[in-house]
């Protein structure tokens, strides 16, 4: 049974697109059939992060408007056979997507894939609402920082009221993904702790992604971080998060300074 | 710099407290507009049965305190009510 997942946050720049690509690739690597959809009409970037920017011919808007078939717009990943991308268009027309059009695309994708992952645009307007509209579950990407947490709270409110599932009186499955976690700042007491964020947002934790150069490096070369350097802390955190999405029970590790030091020591010994 | 490393506290507790207060208010506000709009509409309908009323003359406000909340309803009725009361309208 296919699962439709929206990756959302309210605030921009917290890591929605990176997380969509990383989780999508990790699930596909585990053998799941995955499609990632870019809902950021006018400002598409998932194609770039996935390294497929030069292969875009048709896009989500073309499909919704009936100008192209879904099969023409879907781009198969060059590294993973079971990973596909449905890019957004670069059109500036805000009303290019309709509710009915999006719904019919999602229904068709549900029949073909195990996972349909919708990368939401920032904000709380139409685009963000359409991205979450037909989702079964949501990944809320949050930085441990006041403005991001506030916007996440707002988005959680919308997930519980403006989605099809909420309107039917069903519970939207919500998962919190904390990104750009900085153990050094946390140990100084200058960053909201994981417990603080969890208590404020009262949403179950899906994973903690530490601030990492690997994330930037992966997007530079157009490879999801979970495929680029599988052993990096960020990649491992995303792979664990994907396992949890898939129902596996993986213990949660809060990245800490101490651990890092120990890791370095062990790495040196092993070398 | 080194000193601050050992210092307990930091700015995170401030962030946490500010967020908790702010979000408590924003969560209430998110559900409030619907309720106030609904109340306003129904109050207007009830009074409208008996008195010809300018919809703008009905103000409904809700304020949330820490222990109790208050609902404030202000209705301005024009003078010379005899002229605007509609005797048969209540039926």
Interface residues (C-beta under 8 A of the other chain):
Chain A: X145 X146 X149 X150 X153 X154 X157 X186 X187 X188 X189 X190 X191 X192 X193 X196 X200
Chain B: X4 X5 X7 X8 X9 X10 X11 X12 X13 X15 X16 X18 X19 X20 X22 X23 X26 X27 X30
